[in-house]
């Protein structure tokens, strides 16, 4: 608020970040003089207020929120967290009783022992930790896999990103993100978990009692379903989506991430986190390379070029090539027949950047340009011996590869 001898001016910031000026004339005798000194457009923005309205302007709720805005983390009420003082973080504890499964009990579970041997886990990896990695229930009395899954996700993100950035340093960001999702996305990890032979504990307590199923069997299965969900009978072809599943629904393909897929992915990440806890970084890195990074991801199918010739010309200009881009015919056969074949190439002077084959001349030229773009984006640096460069996480790492001239696209 600003005051002078004639006017009280209040500036108010609206939600659209526009400034409006409201003026209250405190001296009626100067009204004529002020009217002459202002243009007509300025006087149309004036609005009369009472003294109380001018002295106490009312701002919009959005404007008032900038005075003091804090993001307060809310406690998970399902954990019944208790504490002595709000600021005494060391006194925070969950009143729900949880304990780790005894090692002797976990070793009596045949599915758990079979999974342990199937994954070839080291002896330092305990069976109780593997059973915990398969548990997602909060209220079963046993420790769940939330912490291990968070740790495993962090490790997977690091090693997958390291692999892509060092192997393909020129990947566009959109393709890089798609490749990361193909390696460690929920759907990809769920398929890996199923390939490991992890079973879902879908039998209710009544069914286990009638079948006289030993208690040890459930410790080697994936536990994420509540008891009421196990007893529900679903009709074939009909599935009711939960709130979490609706949030992942893709209307264009009618696909979504189910609770089972999310549980499998969580179990895989928790197993990786448990391996890092018991065996260390080197063993975990080899495990991720053997089970995650060894999978073949079709990077070439993730590219979509709307104007490939223009993009290749832009790259040639960025790399400051001596000669401009030229796409020309190399060979052809059967031009006048029903099955003609053309071979075209993309050249920069005498250097051939790409080659393509098609049933028409335009198709062959487009394929040649696209192949040249793929050769540029999927470039892999090598060292002086011609071998792939080392990763930053490897021992005695030093940068050996050469990305090339120009900016990384």
C-alpha positions in Angstrom: 0.0 0.0 0.0 1.3 3.4 -1.0 0.0 6.8 0.3 0.3 10.4 -0.9 -1.5 13.6 -0.2 -4.2 13.0 -2.8 -4.7 9.3 -3.4 -4.4 5.9 -1.7 -3.2 3.4 -4.3 -3.5 -0.4 -3.7 -1.8 -2.8 -6.1 -3.4 -6.2 -6.3 -1.9 -9.1 -8.2 -4.6 -11.3 -9.8 -4.3 -15.0 -10.5 -3.3 -14.3 -14.1 -0.3 -12.2 -12.9 -1.9 -8.9 -14.1 -1.6 -5.8 -12.0 -4.7 -3.7 -11.4 -4.6 -0.2 -9.8 -7.5 0.9 -7.6 -7.6 4.5 -6.6 -9.6 6.3 -3.9 -9.8 10.0 -4.1 -9.3 11.5 -0.6 -9.6 15.1 -1.7 -12.8 15.9 -3.8 -11.6 19.4 -4.6 -8.6 17.9 -6.7 -10.9 15.7 -8.7 -11.1 18.0 -11.7 -7.4 18.5 -11.8 -6.6 14.8 -11.6 -9.1 14.0 -14.3 -7.4 16.4 -16.7 -4.0 14.9 -16.0 -5.0 11.3 -16.8 -6.0 9.9 -20.1 -9.4 8.4 -20.8 -8.0 4.8 -20.9 -6.4 5.2 -17.5 -9.6 6.6 -15.9 -11.6 3.6 -17.1 -9.5 1.4 -14.8 -10.4 3.5 -11.7 -12.8 2.0 -9.2 -14.2 3.7 -6.1 -13.7 2.1 -2.8 -14.6 2.9 0.8 -11.9 3.8 3.3 -12.2 0.4 4.9 -11.9 -1.4 1.5 -8.8 0.6 0.7 -7.2 0.2 4.1 -7.8 -3.6 4.2 -7.6 -4.9 0.6 -8.7 -8.6 0.2 -6.4 -10.7 -1.9 -7.4 -13.8 -3.7 -6.7 -17.2 -2.1 -4.0 -18.0 -4.7 -2.2 -14.8 -3.8 -2.4 -15.4 -0.1 -0.9 -18.9 -0.5 2.5 -17.4 -1.4 2.8 -15.9 2.1 3.6 -19.2 3.7 3.6 -22.4 1.7 5.0 -25.6 3.2 4.9 -29.2 2.0 4.4 -31.4 5.0 5.0 -35.1 4.7 2.0 -37.1 6.0 2.6 -40.3 8.1 1.2 -43.6 6.8 -1.7 -44.1 9.1 -1.8 -47.8 8.4 1.5 -48.2 10.2 0.2 -46.7 13.5 3.3 -44.6 13.9 4.0 -43.4 17.5 6.5 -40.9 18.7 7.4 -39.0 21.9 7.8 -35.6 20.3 7.0 -34.4 16.8 10.6 -33.1 16.3 12.2 -36.1 18.1 12.6 -38.2 15.0 14.6 -40.9 16.8 11.5 -41.8 18.8 9.4 -42.6 15.7 8.4 -46.2 15.6 5.6 -48.3 14.1 3.3 -50.1 16.6 2.6 -52.9 14.1 4.7 -55.9 15.2 7.0 -57.1 12.5 9.8 -59.6 12.6 12.1 -61.4 10.2 11.4 -65.0 9.3 13.9 -67.3 11.1 16.6 -68.7 8.9 15.8 -72.3 10.0 12.1 -71.9 9.1 12.9 -70.3 5.7 15.2 -73.2 4.7 12.3 -75.6 5.1 10.3 -74.0 2.3 10.8 -76.1 -0.9 9.8 -73.2 -3.3 12.2 -70.9 -1.6 15.1 -73.4 -1.7 14.4 -74.1 -5.4 14.3 -70.3 -6.2 17.6 -69.8 -4.3 19.3 -72.5 -6.4 17.7 -71.4 -9.6 19.1 -67.9 -9.3 22.5 -69.2 -8.1 22.6 -66.8 -5.2 25.8 -66.8 -3.1 25.9 -68.5 0.3 26.1 -65.1 2.0 22.5 -64.4 0.8 20.2 -65.6 3.5 16.9 -67.5 2.9 15.0 -65.2 5.2 16.0 -62.2 3.1 14.8 -64.0 -0.1 11.5 -64.7 1.6 11.2 -61.1 2.7 11.8 -60.0 -0.9 8.7 -62.0 -1.9 6.5 -60.5 0.8 4.5 -57.3 0.1 1.9 -57.6 2.9 2.0 -55.0 5.7 -0.1 -56.7 8.3 1.1 -60.3 8.1 3.6 -59.8 11.0 6.6 -60.4 8.8 8.9 -57.7 7.4 7.9 -56.8 3.9 10.1 -55.9 0.9 9.5 -52.1 0.7 13.1 -51.2 1.7 14.8 -53.8 -0.3 12.7 -52.9 -3.4 13.6 -49.2 -3.1 17.3 -50.2 -2.8 17.1 -52.5 -5.8 15.3 -49.9 -7.9 18.1 -47.4 -7.3 20.8 -50.0 -8.3 18.9 -51.0 -11.4 18.5 -47.3 -12.4 22.2 -46.7 -12.0 23.5 -49.7 -13.9 20.9 -49.5 -16.7 21.6 -45.8 -17.3 25.3 -46.4 -17.1 25.0 -49.1 -19.7 23.0 -47.0 -22.1 25.0 -43.8 -21.7 28.3 -45.5 -22.3 27.2 -47.9 -25.0 25.0 -45.4 -27.0 26.1 -41.9 -26.0 24.2 -40.3 -28.9 20.7 -41.7 -28.1 18.0 -39.0 -28.1 16.4 -38.5 -24.6 13.0 -40.0 -25.7 14.7 -43.2 -27.0 16.9 -43.4 -23.9 13.9 -43.2 -21.6 12.1 -45.9 -23.7 15.1 -48.1 -23.5 15.4 -47.7 -19.7 11.7 -48.7 -19.5 12.3 -51.7 -21.7 15.1 -52.9 -19.4 13.7 -52.2 -16.0 10.0 -51.1 -16.5 7.3 -52.8 -14.5 6.2 -55.0 -17.4 9.8 -56.0 -18.2 10.6 -56.9 -14.6 7.3 -58.8 -14.2 8.2 -61.0 -17.1 11.7 -61.6 -15.6 10.1 -62.6 -12.3 7.8 -65.1 -14.0 10.7 -66.5 -15.9 12.5 -67.1 -12.6 9.6 -69.4 -11.6 8.2 -67.3 -8.8 4.7 -68.4 -7.8 1.8 -66.4 -6.4 0.3 -67.3 -3.1 -3.4 -67.2 -4.2 -4.8 -69.8 -1.8 -6.9 -68.7 1.1 -6.5 -70.0 4.6 -9.5 -72.2 4.2 -8.2 -73.8 1.0 -4.8 -74.4 2.7 -6.4 -76.0 5.6 -8.6 -78.3 3.4 -5.6 -79.2 1.3 -3.4 -79.7 4.4 -0.8 -77.5 2.9 2.3 -77.0 5.0 2.9 -73.5 6.4 6.4 -73.4 5.0 5.2 -73.4 1.3 3.8 -69.9 1.5 7.2 -68.4 2.5 8.6 -69.3 -1.0 5.7 -67.7 -2.9 4.9 -64.1 -3.9 2.5 -62.7 -1.2 0.6 -59.5 -2.1 -3.0 -60.5 -2.1 -5.2 -59.9 1.0 -7.4 -62.7 2.3 -10.6 -61.2 1.0 -9.1 -60.9 -2.4 -8.1 -64.5 -2.4 -11.7 -65.6 -1.6 -13.3 -63.5 -4.4 -14.4 -65.4 -7.5 -13.9 -63.5 -10.7 -15.9 -64.3 -13.9 -13.8 -65.1 -16.9 -13.2 -62.0 -19.1 -14.4 -59.6 -16.4 -11.9 -57.8 -14.1 -12.6 -54.9 -11.8 -9.8 -52.4 -11.8 -8.5 -50.8 -8.6 -7.5 -47.2 -8.2 -3.9 -48.1 -8.7 -4.7 -50.0 -11.9 -6.9 -47.2 -13.2 -4.0 -44.8 -12.8 -1.9 -46.9 -15.2 -4.7 -47.4 -17.8 -3.8 -46.5 -21.4 -7.1 -45.6 -23.2 -5.5 -46.0 -26.7 -4.5 -49.7 -26.1 -6.8 -50.6 -23.1 -3.7 -51.9 -21.3 -2.8 -51.4 -17.7 -0.3 -52.5 -15.0 -2.1 -55.1 -12.8 -1.3 -55.7 -9.1 0.3 -59.0 -10.1 2.7 -57.3 -12.5 3.6 -54.7 -9.9 4.2 -57.4 -7.3 6.5 -59.4 -9.6 8.5 -56.2 -10.4 8.8 -55.3 -6.8 10.0 -58.8 -6.0 12.7 -58.6 -8.6 13.9 -55.3 -7.4 13.9 -56.5 -3.8 16.0 -59.6 -4.7 18.6 -57.3 -6.3 18.5 -55.1 -3.2 19.0 -58.1 -0.9 21.9 -59.3 -3.0 23.6 -55.9 -2.6 23.0 -56.0 1.1 24.6 -59.5 1.6 27.1 -59.8 -1.2 28.2 -56.3 -2.2 28.4 -54.2 -5.3 30.5 -56.4 -7.6 28.3 -59.5 -7.2 25.2 -57.3 -7.7 26.6 -55.7 -10.8 27.3 -59.2 -12.4 23.8 -60.3 -11.4 22.2 -57.3 -13.1 24.3 -57.8 -16.2 23.4 -61.5 -16.4 19.7 -61.2 -15.9 18.7 -57.6 -16.9 21.3 -56.1 -19.3 21.8 -59.4 -21.2 18.3 -59.1 -22.7 18.1 -57.9 -26.3 16.2 -54.6 -26.6 15.3 -53.6 -30.1 16.5 -50.0 -30.1 16.1 -49.6 -33.8 12.3 -50.0 -33.5 12.1 -47.2 -30.9 13.0 -44.5 -33.5 10.3 -42.7 -35.4 11.5 -40.2 -38.0 8.9 -37.8 -39.5 11.4 -36.0 -41.8 14.5 -38.2 -42.0 16.2 -36.3 -44.9 15.9 -33.0 -43.1 17.2 -34.4 -39.9 20.2 -36.1 -41.6 21.0 -32.8 -43.3 20.9 -31.0 -40.0 23.3 -33.6 -38.5 25.7 -33.2 -41.4 25.7 -29.5 -41.0 26.3 -29.8 -37.2 29.2 -32.1 -37.8 30.6 -29.6 -40.3 31.1 -32.2 -43.0 33.0 -30.9 -46.0 30.4 -31.9 -48.6 26.6 -31.6 -48.4 24.2 -34.5 -48.1 23.3 -36.2 -51.4 21.0 -39.2 -51.8 21.4 -41.0 -55.1 20.7 -44.3 -56.9 23.4 -46.9 -56.7 21.9 -49.8 -58.6 18.5 -51.1 -59.9 17.0 -54.1 -61.6 13.6 -54.8 -63.2 12.5 -51.2 -63.6 9.8 -52.2 -66.1 8.8 -55.4 -64.3 6.3 -55.9 -61.5 9.0 -56.5 -58.9 11.6 -53.8 -59.3 14.4 -53.4 -56.8 16.3 -50.2 -56.2 19.5 -49.7 -54.1 20.1 -46.1 -53.0 22.7 -44.5 -50.8 23.2 -41.4 -48.7 26.6 -39.7 -49.4 28.6 -36.8 -48.2 31.1 -36.4 -51.0 32.8 -39.8 -51.4 31.7 -41.0 -48.0 28.7 -43.3 -47.9 26.6 -42.6 -44.8 23.9 -45.2 -45.3 22.4 -47.6 -47.8 18.8 -48.8 -48.4 16.9 -51.2 -50.6 13.3 -50.7 -51.7 10.7 -51.6 -54.3 10.6 -48.0 -55.4 13.2 -45.3 -55.8 11.6 -43.1 -53.0 11.5 -46.1 -50.6 15.1 -46.9 -51.3 16.2 -43.3 -50.7 14.2 -43.1 -47.4 15.6 -46.4 -46.2 19.1 -45.2 -47.0 18.6 -42.0 -45.0 17.0 -43.8 -42.0 19.9 -46.3 -41.9 22.4 -43.4 -41.9 20.5 -41.8 -39.0 20.5 -45.1 -37.1 24.2 -45.6 -37.7 24.8 -42.1 -36.2 22.5 -42.5 -33.1 23.5 -46.1 -32.3 27.2 -45.3 -32.4 29.2 -47.3 -29.8 32.6 -46.0 -28.7 35.5 -48.4 -28.6 39.1 -48.2 -27.2 42.3 -48.5 -29.1 42.2 -52.3 -29.2 38.6 -52.2 -30.7 36.9 -53.5 -27.6 34.0 -51.8 -25.8 35.0 -49.2 -23.3 34.9 -49.8 -19.6 32.1 -48.6 -17.4 32.6 -46.0 -14.6 31.7 -48.7 -12.1 34.5 -51.0 -13.3 37.8 -51.2 -11.5 40.6 -49.0 -12.8 38.2 -47.1 -15.1 39.4 -44.4 -17.4 37.7 -42.7 -20.3 38.9 -44.4 -23.5 36.1 -44.0 -26.1 35.6 -41.1 -28.4 32.1 -39.9 -29.0 32.9 -37.9 -32.1 32.9 -34.3 -33.2 29.8 -32.1 -32.7 27.2 -32.0 -30.0 25.7 -35.2 -28.7 22.2 -35.4 -30.1 
